[in-house]
Amino acid sequence: MIITGNRLSMLRLETRWSAEECAYRLTIQTNELITPETWIAWERSEHNSVDEQQLIEKLSDITLMFGVDARYFEQKTTPHSEEGNVISFPIK
């Protein structure tokens, strides 16, 4: 089972934003102070924890910020990009 916090972490890593950048952008989006420590706590949150509940409350703003559909966080498996370059290394 993929936990919401894990999905948030994977999404952040895909965009290559730091936790500080995400916290800043969400602060602007929600007009509430979101600290980098809070963001990291959300990424590390356990299932049904207080941190996960806080994260779920902010999901609509987070999906707007990243430009993803809310279903991204509801999927059972990790979405994989169909695109990508595979580089083959020559065998010596």
N, C-alpha and C positions, 0 to 999 in steps of 0.2 A: 504494500500500500504506500502510495506517495503522499506524504504529509504536505499540507499547504505551505508551510515554511520552507520545505525543501524545494518546492516549485518556485517559490519566490526567489530563493537563492540561485536556482538554475536560470531563471529569467534575468536576474541581475547580471550573472556571469555572461550570458549570451549578448547582452548589450554592452558589456565591458565597462559598466559604471561602477564606481566605488560605492560603498555603503553610505559614505558622506554625501555623495552626489544624489543618491536616491532619497536620503532623508531631507536634503535641501529641496529637491523637486517636489516631494510630497508635502513639505511644509508650505511651499508656495501654492500647491494645488488645493490644500485643505484649509489654509490659513490657521493652522494649529502647529505648535512646535513639535516636530518629530526629530529626535536626536539620532545620531548614528548608532548609539548604544541600543536604542529602542528598535531600530531597523534590524540590527544583528540579532537581538533577542527574538524578533519575529522569525527570522530565518532559521534560528536554532530551536524554535518552539516544538514542544511535544504535542501529540494528539490530545485534544480536549484540555489543553492548559490555558491559563489566563492569557499568556502571550498570544497563543493561537486565536483566542476569542477576540482580542484586540485587533489582530491582523485581519480576521474575517470582517470585522466592522469597517475596515478601511479598504476592502478589496475593490469596491467600485471605483474609488479614486485611484488605486494602484493600477487597475486595468486601463483606465483613461491615460494615466501617466506613461505606461509602456505601450499603449496602442494595441492591446490584445483583447480578445473576447473573454468574457467572464468564464466561459466554458473551459478555458485553458487550465484553470485551477480545479475543475471538476473531473477532468479526465483521469482514467484509471492507470494509463500508461504515459510514459514520457513521449511527447511528440518529437519526431525526428525530421530534420530537414531533408527534403528530397533532392535538393541541390547540393552541390559541393564538388570540388575538384579532388580527385584521387590521384595522388602522385605515386607512380611506381618507381622504385629504386632499382637501378641495374644490379643484376647478380654478377658478382665477380668470380 
